[in-house]
Amino acid sequence: MTDWEIIGKATQFIAEEMGVALKRSAISPNIRERMDHSCAVLDSDGRIIAQAEHIPVHLGSFKIGSRNIINYMHDHGITLRENDMLITNDPYISGTHLNDVTIIAPVYHHGKIFCYVINKAHNVDVGGPVFGSLNPDARNLYQEGLIIPPVIITDDIIKMILANFKDPETARGDLNAQISANKMGINRINELKSKYGADEILSSWNSLLSHSRELSLMALKSWQPGEYSAEDYLEKGIEKINIDINLKISEDGVIADFNGTHGEIEYPLNAVEGVTFSAVAYAIRSAMRYSIPTNDGFYSIITIKAPHRSLVNPENNYPVSGGNVETTQRIADVTLRALSEFLDYIPAASSGTMMNMMLGGKIGNKYWSYYETIGGGNGGRYDSNGESGIHSNMTNTLNTPVEIAEKEYPFFFTRNNLRKNSYGKGKYHGGEGIVRSFRVRSRTYISVIADRFIIPPWGLRGGFPGKTGKLYIISNGKKKSMPSKFSTVLEENDEVVVETPGGAAYGEKQ
């Protein structure tokens, strides 16, 4: 192994170690247990050198977000000095949604910025009218929570931020964990510099990016050049919101053109540029049968053409909370479906929803907020059945352990098992979804943003689709079916029953 490979592996491990530090020191179960966070190392120009394999929707967005943040600092005369850190959650800059708070810090060498460390973590509540801040009824960004423009962190800035969060104690702990993770990253980069020298590291990083690009282009040579199209849909009530893609594959790279996709909407399903890029990059990377470092070298082979003011590239201040969690899943789905036109090993569609559950209320004089996503069934593959009860595609989180949730919040679970026979049937059937139900111990506000309640996950090569999702509220013995996106109030002892979609099948059953 050459020196540049060793330095490249060491840099990737720094990002991994940052993620471990963030997880272990966070307060909220969403970060501490579900690992809803991501970390990366950037060079001084904002190119991604290495990133930990955390949340796919975060990772690809770092490419767009890092560039936007550095450009913003330049345009607004912001200079990050040694020991400074900058914070933002503006989706149109950082590249995801308001809950994903991004913190970036410079690493200095001889008075100049050598590189940056960056992390992004999903803070459970960032203000706004609903607990969890993913507002199904948002008509603009301001109805989703507090917008933090890129600003240097000070005690006063933290006080201002926490004054707008419903659970400031938890938020303070998570923000401190993010700051500490960056400090660890800075220390590890400085140790690397001491061992190899700044010039050797910069040279190695350039070699790493070039190598990654070369491997990516080599992988494309095994693909059939051409143009491949697909269409899929999101649900807005009973209305279908289309996402169209045309993939142009050549030995020089991949162009993903979203011309024909539905326009931007006053509804929280818009996906900012970072989300769109991230989902396409994830699908392409997953389809490559090479071990390729996921950095700017790989990202450089992908070009996105997303029409301005479309669902996948909206005008500033349109609501985007669901774009990061649901539209991102559908962009991945439609990209994979286009790839399946010439790659026979692409699996059938998985559950296709993160099934976002936001709960909150008041205990005494303190507010509490809870957030989790619930897995489903994976699609059947060309040579095997899909896996059951698992997070798929753009979410790479874990489930919140029942014991942790019940210990810290006023509800208890009544079921947590696989949803029998929810998969699509075929030569290789999909995985089963999940049944997860709970009963609240006190008055609780609930918001849900999910999908695939009407339009099922699609099968491939004659395989049948998976079953659609369902959600019920049982109150005073009456069972009420709910739509995929809503907010309401639960009274004490009300029960919520969630049934997530199963994966679709691959191939006709013989």
Secondary structure, DSSP 8 states (H G I E B T S, - for coil): --HHHHHHHHHHHHHHHHHHHHHHH--SHHHHTT--EEEEEEETT--EEEE-S--HHHHHHHHHHHHHHHHHHHHTT----TT--EEE--HHHHSS-TTEEEEEEEEEETTEEEEEEEEEEE-S--SSSSTTS--TT-SSGGGT-----SEE--HHHHHHHHTTSSSHHHHHHHHHHHHHHHHHHHHHHHHHHHHH-HHHHHHHHHHHHHHHHHHHHHHHHTS--EEEEEEEEEEETTEEEEEEEEEEEETTEEEEE-TT--B--SSTT---HHHHHHHHHHHHHHH--S----SHHHHTTEEEE--TTBTTB--TTS--HHIIIIIHHHHHHHHHHHHTTT-TT----------EEEEEEEETTEEEEEEEE--B-----SSS---SSB--TT-------HHHHHHHSSEEEEEEEEETT-S--SSB----EEEEEEEESS-EEEEEE---SSS----BTT-------EEEEEETTEEEE--SEEEEEE-TT-EEEEE------BS---
